[in-house]
Amino acid sequence: MVEISEGQKRIREGQKEIRKRFQEISEEATKLREETNVISKQSSENQLRLDLMFQIVKARAENDHAKDALLTQTLRSVILQIFVPCV
């Protein structure tokens, strides 16, 4: 009878340890997902800025001053939206 109680106690302790480790892994996975989302957003923002810069260079090469001015203003607006959070 004593052996059974000790065995059950060890099983419960093992289950507690497994639950604790599972919770830690779950929390780490959540943090990694959040970091991945931040990196993905930053990558998208960088790609948008690079696309606009390329179009500006192309417009300047073609001496299209109106398009250059419009794209430059758009780039400024995008940069402000990214780097100056809404208050």
C-alpha positions, 0 to 999 in steps of 0.5 A: 500500500505504501509503495502505491502511495509513493508511486502515485506521489511521484506520478503527480510530481512528474505531472506537475513538472510536465505542466510547468515545462509545457507552460514555459514552452507555451509562453516562449512560443508566444514571445517568439510569435510576437517577435516574428510579427514585429520583424515581419512588419518591419520588413514590410515597411522597409520594402515599401520605403525601398520601392518608393525610393526606387521609383523616385530615382527612376522618376528623377532619371526620366526628369519627371519632376511632378512624379518625383515630387509626389513620390517624395511627399508620399515617402515622407508621409510613410516615414512619419507614419512609421516613426512617429506613432499616433498620440 
